[in-house]
Amino acid sequence: MKIYVGNLSFRATDDDLRAAFEPYGEVVSARVIKDKETGRSRGFGFVEMPNQDEGNAAIDKLNNTDIVDRAVRVNEAQERPPRR
């Protein structure tokens, strides 16, 4: 299950994301999305958890909680529509 994490602090790292989600189950990947030109965080990221139930539990528990001093929005990631 791919999980979207929005409103991330610009100081948050991949390791911060992983640490927040690991108490709820196995984390396959955790990535803060960065600007290609500046290398700075874009304020959101994605976490991948292989177990649907664990992913849903993480979403329920972590939505509107603080990760690196900022309340985050957490929900299941949606497929991006194809670019034209």
Phi and psi in radians as a Rosetta constraint file:
Dihedral C 1 N 2 CA 2 C 2 CIRCULARHARMONIC -1.733 0.35
Dihedral N 2 CA 2 C 2 N 3 CIRCULARHARMONIC 2.286 0.35
Dihedral C 2 N 3 CA 3 C 3 CIRCULARHARMONIC -2.076 0.35
Dihedral N 3 CA 3 C 3 N 4 CIRCULARHARMONIC 2.315 0.35
Dihedral C 3 N 4 CA 4 C 4 CIRCULARHARMONIC -1.608 0.35
Dihedral N 4 CA 4 C 4 N 5 CIRCULARHARMONIC 2.351 0.35
Dihedral C 4 N 5 CA 5 C 5 CIRCULARHARMONIC -2.160 0.35
Dihedral N 5 CA 5 C 5 N 6 CIRCULARHARMONIC 1.955 0.35
Dihedral C 5 N 6 CA 6 C 6 CIRCULARHARMONIC -1.937 0.35
Dihedral N 6 CA 6 C 6 N 7 CIRCULARHARMONIC 2.918 0.35
Dihedral C 6 N 7 CA 7 C 7 CIRCULARHARMONIC 1.110 0.35
Dihedral N 7 CA 7 C 7 N 8 CIRCULARHARMONIC 0.550 0.35
Dihedral C 7 N 8 CA 8 C 8 CIRCULARHARMONIC -1.215 0.35
Dihedral N 8 CA 8 C 8 N 9 CIRCULARHARMONIC 2.545 0.35
Dihedral C 8 N 9 CA 9 C 9 CIRCULARHARMONIC -1.063 0.35
Dihedral N 9 CA 9 C 9 N 10 CIRCULARHARMONIC 2.511 0.35
Dihedral C 9 N 10 CA 10 C 10 CIRCULARHARMONIC -1.199 0.35
Dihedral N 10 CA 10 C 10 N 11 CIRCULARHARMONIC -0.199 0.35
Dihedral C 10 N 11 CA 11 C 11 CIRCULARHARMONIC -1.581 0.35
Dihedral N 11 CA 11 C 11 N 12 CIRCULARHARMONIC -0.168 0.35
Dihedral C 11 N 12 CA 12 C 12 CIRCULARHARMONIC -1.156 0.35
Dihedral N 12 CA 12 C 12 N 13 CIRCULARHARMONIC 2.488 0.35
Dihedral C 12 N 13 CA 13 C 13 CIRCULARHARMONIC -2.026 0.35
Dihedral N 13 CA 13 C 13 N 14 CIRCULARHARMONIC 2.983 0.35
Dihedral C 13 N 14 CA 14 C 14 CIRCULARHARMONIC -0.988 0.35
Dihedral N 14 CA 14 C 14 N 15 CIRCULARHARMONIC -0.721 0.35
Dihedral C 14 N 15 CA 15 C 15 CIRCULARHARMONIC -1.130 0.35
Dihedral N 15 CA 15 C 15 N 16 CIRCULARHARMONIC -0.630 0.35
Dihedral C 15 N 16 CA 16 C 16 CIRCULARHARMONIC -1.086 0.35
Dihedral N 16 CA 16 C 16 N 17 CIRCULARHARMONIC -0.761 0.35
Dihedral C 16 N 17 CA 17 C 17 CIRCULARHARMONIC -1.086 0.35
Dihedral N 17 CA 17 C 17 N 18 CIRCULARHARMONIC -0.844 0.35
Dihedral C 17 N 18 CA 18 C 18 CIRCULARHARMONIC -1.018 0.35
Dihedral N 18 CA 18 C 18 N 19 CIRCULARHARMONIC -0.793 0.35
Dihedral C 18 N 19 CA 19 C 19 CIRCULARHARMONIC -1.102 0.35
Dihedral N 19 CA 19 C 19 N 20 CIRCULARHARMONIC -0.612 0.35
Dihedral C 19 N 20 CA 20 C 20 CIRCULARHARMONIC -1.223 0.35
Dihedral N 20 CA 20 C 20 N 21 CIRCULARHARMONIC -0.613 0.35
Dihedral C 20 N 21 CA 21 C 21 CIRCULARHARMONIC -1.611 0.35
Dihedral N 21 CA 21 C 21 N 22 CIRCULARHARMONIC -0.447 0.35
Dihedral C 21 N 22 CA 22 C 22 CIRCULARHARMONIC -1.021 0.35
Dihedral N 22 CA 22 C 22 N 23 CIRCULARHARMONIC -0.560 0.35
Dihedral C 22 N 23 CA 23 C 23 CIRCULARHARMONIC -1.064 0.35
Dihedral N 23 CA 23 C 23 N 24 CIRCULARHARMONIC -0.283 0.35
Dihedral C 23 N 24 CA 24 C 24 CIRCULARHARMONIC -1.740 0.35
Dihedral N 24 CA 24 C 24 N 25 CIRCULARHARMONIC -0.091 0.35
Dihedral C 24 N 25 CA 25 C 25 CIRCULARHARMONIC 2.595 0.35
Dihedral N 25 CA 25 C 25 N 26 CIRCULARHARMONIC -3.024 0.35
Dihedral C 25 N 26 CA 26 C 26 CIRCULARHARMONIC -1.186 0.35
Dihedral N 26 CA 26 C 26 N 27 CIRCULARHARMONIC 2.333 0.35
Dihedral C 26 N 27 CA 27 C 27 CIRCULARHARMONIC -1.948 0.35
Dihedral N 27 CA 27 C 27 N 28 CIRCULARHARMONIC 2.051 0.35
Dihedral C 27 N 28 CA 28 C 28 CIRCULARHARMONIC -1.368 0.35
Dihedral N 28 CA 28 C 28 N 29 CIRCULARHARMONIC -0.731 0.35
Dihedral C 28 N 29 CA 29 C 29 CIRCULARHARMONIC -2.670 0.35
Dihedral N 29 CA 29 C 29 N 30 CIRCULARHARMONIC 2.663 0.35
Dihedral C 29 N 30 CA 30 C 30 CIRCULARHARMONIC -2.519 0.35
Dihedral N 30 CA 30 C 30 N 31 CIRCULARHARMONIC 2.128 0.35
Dihedral C 30 N 31 CA 31 C 31 CIRCULARHARMONIC -2.478 0.35
Dihedral N 31 CA 31 C 31 N 32 CIRCULARHARMONIC 2.220 0.35
Dihedral C 31 N 32 CA 32 C 32 CIRCULARHARMONIC -1.510 0.35
Dihedral N 32 CA 32 C 32 N 33 CIRCULARHARMONIC 2.257 0.35
Dihedral C 32 N 33 CA 33 C 33 CIRCULARHARMONIC -1.403 0.35
Dihedral N 33 CA 33 C 33 N 34 CIRCULARHARMONIC 2.296 0.35
Dihedral C 33 N 34 CA 34 C 34 CIRCULARHARMONIC -2.046 0.35
Dihedral N 34 CA 34 C 34 N 35 CIRCULARHARMONIC 2.652 0.35
Dihedral C 34 N 35 CA 35 C 35 CIRCULARHARMONIC -1.154 0.35
Dihedral N 35 CA 35 C 35 N 36 CIRCULARHARMONIC 2.292 0.35
Dihedral C 35 N 36 CA 36 C 36 CIRCULARHARMONIC -1.120 0.35
Dihedral N 36 CA 36 C 36 N 37 CIRCULARHARMONIC -0.594 0.35
Dihedral C 36 N 37 CA 37 C 37 CIRCULARHARMONIC -1.462 0.35
Dihedral N 37 CA 37 C 37 N 38 CIRCULARHARMONIC -0.742 0.35
Dihedral C 37 N 38 CA 38 C 38 CIRCULARHARMONIC -1.716 0.35
Dihedral N 38 CA 38 C 38 N 39 CIRCULARHARMONIC -0.367 0.35
Dihedral C 38 N 39 CA 39 C 39 CIRCULARHARMONIC 1.376 0.35
Dihedral N 39 CA 39 C 39 N 40 CIRCULARHARMONIC 0.045 0.35
Dihedral C 39 N 40 CA 40 C 40 CIRCULARHARMONIC -1.489 0.35
Dihedral N 40 CA 40 C 40 N 41 CIRCULARHARMONIC 2.662 0.35
Dihedral C 40 N 41 CA 41 C 41 CIRCULARHARMONIC -1.021 0.35
Dihedral N 41 CA 41 C 41 N 42 CIRCULARHARMONIC 2.523 0.35
Dihedral C 41 N 42 CA 42 C 42 CIRCULARHARMONIC -1.678 0.35
Dihedral N 42 CA 42 C 42 N 43 CIRCULARHARMONIC 0.056 0.35
Dihedral C 42 N 43 CA 43 C 43 CIRCULARHARMONIC 1.559 0.35
Dihedral N 43 CA 43 C 43 N 44 CIRCULARHARMONIC 0.217 0.35
Dihedral C 43 N 44 CA 44 C 44 CIRCULARHARMONIC -2.636 0.35
Dihedral N 44 CA 44 C 44 N 45 CIRCULARHARMONIC 2.918 0.35
Dihedral C 44 N 45 CA 45 C 45 CIRCULARHARMONIC -2.790 0.35
Dihedral N 45 CA 45 C 45 N 46 CIRCULARHARMONIC -3.114 0.35
Dihedral C 45 N 46 CA 46 C 46 CIRCULARHARMONIC -2.359 0.35
Dihedral N 46 CA 46 C 46 N 47 CIRCULARHARMONIC 2.510 0.35
Dihedral C 46 N 47 CA 47 C 47 CIRCULARHARMONIC -2.186 0.35
Dihedral N 47 CA 47 C 47 N 48 CIRCULARHARMONIC 2.410 0.35
Dihedral C 47 N 48 CA 48 C 48 CIRCULARHARMONIC -2.016 0.35
Dihedral N 48 CA 48 C 48 N 49 CIRCULARHARMONIC 2.196 0.35
Dihedral C 48 N 49 CA 49 C 49 CIRCULARHARMONIC -2.179 0.35
Dihedral N 49 CA 49 C 49 N 50 CIRCULARHARMONIC 2.251 0.35
Dihedral C 49 N 50 CA 50 C 50 CIRCULARHARMONIC -1.256 0.35
Dihedral N 50 CA 50 C 50 N 51 CIRCULARHARMONIC -0.426 0.35
Dihedral C 50 N 51 CA 51 C 51 CIRCULARHARMONIC -1.710 0.35
Dihedral N 51 CA 51 C 51 N 52 CIRCULARHARMONIC 2.091 0.35
Dihedral C 51 N 52 CA 52 C 52 CIRCULARHARMONIC -1.037 0.35
Dihedral N 52 CA 52 C 52 N 53 CIRCULARHARMONIC -0.771 0.35
Dihedral C 52 N 53 CA 53 C 53 CIRCULARHARMONIC -1.118 0.35
Dihedral N 53 CA 53 C 53 N 54 CIRCULARHARMONIC -0.731 0.35
Dihedral C 53 N 54 CA 54 C 54 CIRCULARHARMONIC -1.150 0.35
Dihedral N 54 CA 54 C 54 N 55 CIRCULARHARMONIC -0.696 0.35
Dihedral C 54 N 55 CA 55 C 55 CIRCULARHARMONIC -1.092 0.35
Dihedral N 55 CA 55 C 55 N 56 CIRCULARHARMONIC -0.764 0.35
Dihedral C 55 N 56 CA 56 C 56 CIRCULARHARMONIC -1.129 0.35
Dihedral N 56 CA 56 C 56 N 57 CIRCULARHARMONIC -0.665 0.35
Dihedral C 56 N 57 CA 57 C 57 CIRCULARHARMONIC -1.113 0.35
Dihedral N 57 CA 57 C 57 N 58 CIRCULARHARMONIC -0.738 0.35
Dihedral C 57 N 58 CA 58 C 58 CIRCULARHARMONIC -1.096 0.35
Dihedral N 58 CA 58 C 58 N 59 CIRCULARHARMONIC -0.735 0.35
Dihedral C 58 N 59 CA 59 C 59 CIRCULARHARMONIC -1.057 0.35
Dihedral N 59 CA 59 C 59 N 60 CIRCULARHARMONIC -0.850 0.35
Dihedral C 59 N 60 CA 60 C 60 CIRCULARHARMONIC -1.046 0.35
Dihedral N 60 CA 60 C 60 N 61 CIRCULARHARMONIC -0.740 0.35
Dihedral C 60 N 61 CA 61 C 61 CIRCULARHARMONIC -1.407 0.35
Dihedral N 61 CA 61 C 61 N 62 CIRCULARHARMONIC -0.555 0.35
Dihedral C 61 N 62 CA 62 C 62 CIRCULARHARMONIC -1.692 0.35
Dihedral N 62 CA 62 C 62 N 63 CIRCULARHARMONIC -0.305 0.35
Dihedral C 62 N 63 CA 63 C 63 CIRCULARHARMONIC -1.062 0.35
Dihedral N 63 CA 63 C 63 N 64 CIRCULARHARMONIC 2.289 0.35
Dihedral C 63 N 64 CA 64 C 64 CIRCULARHARMONIC 1.162 0.35
Dihedral N 64 CA 64 C 64 N 65 CIRCULARHARMONIC 0.397 0.35
Dihedral C 64 N 65 CA 65 C 65 CIRCULARHARMONIC -1.874 0.35
Dihedral N 65 CA 65 C 65 N 66 CIRCULARHARMONIC 2.906 0.35
Dihedral C 65 N 66 CA 66 C 66 CIRCULARHARMONIC -1.527 0.35
Dihedral N 66 CA 66 C 66 N 67 CIRCULARHARMONIC 2.283 0.35
Dihedral C 66 N 67 CA 67 C 67 CIRCULARHARMONIC -2.168 0.35
Dihedral N 67 CA 67 C 67 N 68 CIRCULARHARMONIC 2.082 0.35
Dihedral C 67 N 68 CA 68 C 68 CIRCULARHARMONIC 0.899 0.35
Dihedral N 68 CA 68 C 68 N 69 CIRCULARHARMONIC 0.969 0.35
Dihedral C 68 N 69 CA 69 C 69 CIRCULARHARMONIC 1.098 0.35
Dihedral N 69 CA 69 C 69 N 70 CIRCULARHARMONIC 0.492 0.35
Dihedral C 69 N 70 CA 70 C 70 CIRCULARHARMONIC -2.586 0.35
Dihedral N 70 CA 70 C 70 N 71 CIRCULARHARMONIC 2.282 0.35
Dihedral C 70 N 71 CA 71 C 71 CIRCULARHARMONIC -1.189 0.35
Dihedral N 71 CA 71 C 71 N 72 CIRCULARHARMONIC 2.210 0.35
Dihedral C 71 N 72 CA 72 C 72 CIRCULARHARMONIC -1.858 0.35
Dihedral N 72 CA 72 C 72 N 73 CIRCULARHARMONIC 2.738 0.35
Dihedral C 72 N 73 CA 73 C 73 CIRCULARHARMONIC -1.789 0.35
Dihedral N 73 CA 73 C 73 N 74 CIRCULARHARMONIC 2.226 0.35
Dihedral C 73 N 74 CA 74 C 74 CIRCULARHARMONIC -2.223 0.35
Dihedral N 74 CA 74 C 74 N 75 CIRCULARHARMONIC 2.197 0.35
Dihedral C 74 N 75 CA 75 C 75 CIRCULARHARMONIC -2.719 0.35
Dihedral N 75 CA 75 C 75 N 76 CIRCULARHARMONIC 2.991 0.35
Dihedral C 75 N 76 CA 76 C 76 CIRCULARHARMONIC -1.165 0.35
Dihedral N 76 CA 76 C 76 N 77 CIRCULARHARMONIC 2.337 0.35
Dihedral C 76 N 77 CA 77 C 77 CIRCULARHARMONIC -1.181 0.35
Dihedral N 77 CA 77 C 77 N 78 CIRCULARHARMONIC 2.484 0.35
Dihedral C 77 N 78 CA 78 C 78 CIRCULARHARMONIC -1.778 0.35
Dihedral N 78 CA 78 C 78 N 79 CIRCULARHARMONIC 2.564 0.35
Dihedral C 78 N 79 CA 79 C 79 CIRCULARHARMONIC -1.129 0.35
Dihedral N 79 CA 79 C 79 N 80 CIRCULARHARMONIC 2.391 0.35
Dihedral C 79 N 80 CA 80 C 80 CIRCULARHARMONIC -1.394 0.35
Dihedral N 80 CA 80 C 80 N 81 CIRCULARHARMONIC 2.357 0.35
Dihedral C 80 N 81 CA 81 C 81 CIRCULARHARMONIC -1.111 0.35
Dihedral N 81 CA 81 C 81 N 82 CIRCULARHARMONIC 2.590 0.35
Dihedral C 81 N 82 CA 82 C 82 CIRCULARHARMONIC -1.099 0.35
Dihedral N 82 CA 82 C 82 N 83 CIRCULARHARMONIC 2.533 0.35
Dihedral C 82 N 83 CA 83 C 83 CIRCULARHARMONIC -1.346 0.35
Dihedral N 83 CA 83 C 83 N 84 CIRCULARHARMONIC 2.635 0.35
